[in-house]
Amino acid sequence: MTAPVFGMQFSRPLDEPVPVLGADFSKALIIETSEDADATSYPADTAVRISTGDTAAVADLGTGLLKSYVQGINDQLNSLNRGADVTIVRVAEGADTAATAAAIADIVNSITDIPSAVNATPRIVLAGRTAWRADLETTNPVVAALEANLGKILAVAPVDVDDTSAANAIDARETMSSERLMPIGVAARVYEGETLVTRPMAPRVAGLMMRVDNENEGKPFNPFANRPIYGLAGLSRKIPFSLLDGSTEGQQMLESNVSIVAEGEAGVDGAVADGGYVFIGTDNAQTGELWEQMHQVRGTDYLVVKLMQITKQFLGRKITADLAEAWINSIAFMLRDEQAAGNILGYTPAAEMFLADQNSPEQIRLGHLKLDIGIEPAPVFKLATHEIRRYRPAVEGLVNEIIARLQAAA
């Protein structure tokens, strides 16, 4: 624009910290079959985004596993927020489970195409047939595809593993090595009409994750263990579990990073609840312990997305002290707010993020800036240890009280 010779001009310098809104980490992707689904509403191998609160869209899913997955999610959304933002990909049922699993794996392998197709990035992936394995020495093909692709969209996946025994569930978990997978070693018994059927537990855990996120302003920082699973008629098998006995089968599965659902028992000290069905699980299938808790992975992913949103507003502008300060302060203010909300324990102060030895003049001449950002997610409360001993001061207090009373009566 040409500046006026006689007049005025206005500009808005972009040297202030910028706010960002974050992202909805409860959006889900479901990949499964349904032979009687409406082919117009759900073309095969095509991503279709719906609200699970839309009864017409849900009815068009037919009666196959896609409908069961959506119902499993909806059963957990028992508050005013009764619908989930879900992308559906219907695959054709194969000649056998191996063929169907291969078709689902193919969709997972192209998962990076889905956000652009539906204008939403799913952060929770429900891919079917993960409990099947060709043999006890082989990784499930869908699990292998999830391990390779979930990180590309910062997503996680609750995955069903063999629910017939603790040994088989643990064996299946041993084929995994990913902080983005949460193995679940029990299936759900649910009613479909008048018929009692066995269905995957993973959709119900996904719905639980969404419910807990919704309780925290839609943010994925909170753990979701020790919460009820709704809509169950029973479990595929009862897993012995006690909060007080580490030798029980359920505790052994948890030790191996296999999540479970336990039945409540009235009047039993070590029971997880007096009744109902309770999900117990905190850990993913990571091989180390630093990023083993699933809610910490999800919460950090959320912060990474906010860092992306902040930084993209500064890219393409000239590097100056004002720009660097505004960029760093934008990040620090965002992390300050998350700490104040109790979502993280702490973070690197703004003054310590930009280090001279990591930002040489040669790198800055190239337009490269580097920040060193430490973030500490809040851990889940997993074990309470109580040390109980006798308290001598109470007896001394009794002696003093007796003396005081006698003196008062004299």
N, C-alpha and C positions, 0 to 999 in steps of 0.2 A: 504494500500500500504506500502511496506517495504521501509524505508528510506535508501538511498544509503550510503555506507561507505565512498566513495570518490566521490563527485559530487555536485549536487545541487537540491533544491526543490523549488516549487512555490505554493502559496496559495492565496486565495482571502478572506480576513476577511469580514464577513457580519455584520458590525457594523456601516453602513452608512444609512441615511434616504433613503427610497425606493419610487420611483414614481409609480403611477397607472393611468390607462386610463379612469376609470369610466365605464359606461354602457350605452347602447342605451335604453332610456326610452320611445321610440316611437313604439316599437314593440307591436303589438296588437293581441288579440285573439277574433275570431268571432265564436259564437255558434248559429246556426239557421238552418232552413230547406231549402231544394230546391229539390222538387220531381223529376225534370228532369235533375239534375246534373249528370255528368259522374260518375258512380259508381266505375269505375276503378281508376279514378283520386282522387275521394273523397269517400272512403268507409265510411259507416255509423259509427258514434261514434268513428272515428279515426282522430287524429290530423295530419294535412297536412300543411306544411309551404310553402308559396308562396310569390312572389313579386306581388303586385297589378299592377305593370307595365308590367307584363307578360300577353300579350293578349290571348295566348293560355290557360293559367291556368285560367284566368278569364272567358273565353268562356265556359270552362268545368263546371263552376258553374251552368250553365243552366239559367233559368229565374226567379227563386224563390227569397226569401228574402236575401239569401246569396249574390246573385249578386247585389241586391239593396244596401246592406250594403257596399260592396266593392266600388260600384259607388259613394256612399255618401262620402266615404273617399277620393277617387280619385278626386272628384270635388273640394276639398279644397286644393289639392296639385298642385297649379297653377304656380310653379316655375320650375327650372331645376330638382329639386328632385321630380320626378313625380310618384314615386312608394313607397309603404309602405311595410314593412316587417310584414306579417300577417300570423297567424296560423288559419286555418279553421277547425272547427269540424262540420260536417253535421249530424244532427239528423233527424230521420224520423218524418214526420208529423203525429200527433196523431189523434185519433178519434174526439177530440175537443181541444180547447185551453188549457184546464186544463191538458190534457194528454201531449200535446206538451211542456207546461211549466215544467211539471214534468221531462220530458226527458232532457230538457236543464239544469234543476237544478241538475240532476244526474251528468252531465258532470262537472258543476261548483264544485260539491262536491269532484271531483277527480282532481281538477285543479293542484295540486302539482305534478301529474304524467306528465304533458305536457312539462315542460322544458326539462326533460331528453329525452322525445320522439322526440323532434324536435331540440334539442341543442340550445334553445333560451328561455329566460324567458319573457313572455308577461307582460307588465306593464300597458296596457290599455285593459280592457275586455269589449267586446260588446256581451252581452247575450240577446237574443231575448225574447219577450213576457212579458217584465217587466211592461207594462201599464195595463195588465189584472189583475183583482182581482175577486175572487169568490163572494165577496160582499164588501160593504164599511167598514166592520169591520175587514177585514182579510188582512194580508200581502201577497203580491205576493210571490209565492214559489221560483222564481228565485232570487228575491231581498233578501229573507231570506238566500239563499245559498251563494249569493255574500257577504253579511255581515259576514258570518261565515268563508269565505275562502280567500277573497282578500288579507288580511294582510299576509297570508302565503307565498305569492310570491311578496309582496310589490307592488301590483297593485291597480289601481283605475278603476271605471266604471261610465261613464255617463249613466244614466238610464232614459228611457221614463216613464212618469207617465200619468195618465188620462188627455187627452188634451181637453175634452169637456167643462170644466169650471174651473175657478180659484179655486172654492170651492173643487171640486173633486181632482184637482192636489195637493192642500194643504193637503187635507185629506190623500192622498196617501203618501205624504212626512212625515206625522205624524206617519206612520207605520215604519219609518226608524230611525236608530240611528247609523250612521257610518260616519267616516271622509273620507271613501273611495268611497262613493256614491255621485253622483251629479244628483239630480232629474231635469228633463227637462219637462216643462208643455205645450209644443206645438209640433205638428207634421209637417212634411214637405209635401208640394204638389210638385210633380216632374213629369217630362215626362218620360215615358218608351215607347220609340217609339213614336207613335202618341197619346198614351193614357195618360191622366192626372190621377195620382193615389196619394193616401196618404201613406206616408212611415215614419218610425221612424226618429226622429231628432238626436238621439244619435250617429249614425255613422258619421254624418256631424260634430258634436261637436268633436268627436274623431279625425277626419281629421284636424279640426282646431287646436287642441292641437298639432298634429304632425307638422303642418305648423309653428306654433309659436316656437316649440322646434327647428325646423330646422333653424329658424332665429337667434337662440342663440347657435349655434354650437352643436345642438342636445341635449342641456341640458334642463331639465324640470323646470327651476326656474321662468320663466316668466308667469304672468297671461295672460289669453286669452280672457278677456271680451272686449266688444266694438270693435269687429272685424267682418268683413263681412263673411256671410255664402254664398258660391257660389253654383250654380246649382239648385236653387229653382225656381219653377214657382209661388209659393205662400205659404201660411201657412194654416194649418187646420182651424184656425180661427184668426182673427185680434185681438190682445190684446192691449187695450188702454194703452198707455205709454207716460209719459212726464218726462224729466230730471228735470223739475221744480216743479212738483206736486206729492207729496208723497202719495196722496190719490188715484191715478189711479190704475187700476186693476194690471197692470204690476208691479208697485212698491209694491203692497201688496203681490204679489207672490214672489218677490225677498226678501222681509222682512221675508218670511217663508222659505227661502232657496230653492225656486223653480226657476230655470233658465228659461229664455224665449228667443225668437227671436222676435225682433220688426221691423216693416216696417219703412223705411225712408220716410220722408215727406218734400218736398221742401217748403221753406218759412215759416216753423213752428219753432218758437224759441225753444220749448221744445223737438223737435224731436231728436232722437238719431243720425240721419244722413239725408242728403238731398235725398237719394234714396237707393234702395237695401234692403237687409235683414241683420240685425246686431244681433249677439249673445250677450246677456247680462247675465252674470253669473260669480260669483266669489266663491260661497260658496258650501260646501258639506252638507251632512245631519247629521253632528255632533250635539250633543245636547248642547255642550259648545261653547265658542267663541275663545278659545286659538288656536285651530287647525281647524278653520272653513273655512279658505281660501284654496281652492284645490291646487293651485300652491305651497303653502308652504308645504303641505303634500308630493307632488311629489318631490319637491326639497330636502326635508329632507330624503326621501327614497333614492334619488340618492346619498346623502352623506353617508348614512348608507351602501350602496353597496360599496362605495369607502373605508369606514372603514373596511369592511369585506376583501376587496382585499389587503389592507395594512397588517392587522393583521395576515392573513393566511400565510404571508411570514415570520413571526416571531415565530409562534407557533411551538413547538417541539424543540426549542433551549434552552440552559441553561439560567436561569435568571442571568443577570449581570447588573451592572450599565450601561455598554456600550449598551447592548441590550435594556434596558428600555429607555435610552436616544434616541436611534435611532428610536424606535417604536413611542415614543411621538413626536419627531421632524418630523417624516414622516406624522403624522396626522396634526400637526400644520402647516407644509409647504403646505399641500393640502388645508387646510381651508384658509390659507393666500391667496393662488391663487384664490380661489372662492370669497373671499372678494374683492380682487383687481379687479375681473371681474364684480363686482356689483351683484353677485348672492346671497350673504348673507350680512347682515349689520355688523356682528362681530362674534367673537367666544372667548372661554376661552383661555387665553395665555398658552403656553406650560408649563411655570413654575407653573401654578395653576391647571393643570390637574391631577397631581399625588399628592394625599393627604395622609399624614402619618396616620391619624386616620381611613382611609379606606383601608390601606394596612399594616396590622399587621404582625409581624414576623411569626405568626402561619399560616396566609393565604399565605404568600410568600413561606413558607416551603412546602405548598401543591401545589405550582406552580400557585397560583392565583394572578393576578394583576388586579387592578381596576383603571379606569380613570373616572374623572368627566368632561364631555365635554359639554359645553353650546354652542348652535348655534342659532343665531337669523336670521330667514328668512326675506327677505324684504317683506313688506305688499303691497297690491294693493291700488292704489289711487281710493277711492270709493266716497268720498264726498268733494266738494270744497265749502268752506264758505267764502264769500266776505263781508267785513264790509266797507261800503262806507260812508264817511262823508265829510263835507266841509273842504277846505284847506286854512286857513287864510294866511299863508305865501305867497301864490300866489298873493293875493290882496296887501300885503305889498310890494311885488316885483313890482307890477304895479305902486304903488305910487312912489317908488324909481326910476323907469324908467322914469316916467313923470318928476320928479324933475331933473334928469340927463339930459334929453333932453332940458328942459328949461334953465338950466345952460349952456349947450353947445351953445345954440342959443344966449345967452346974450352977 
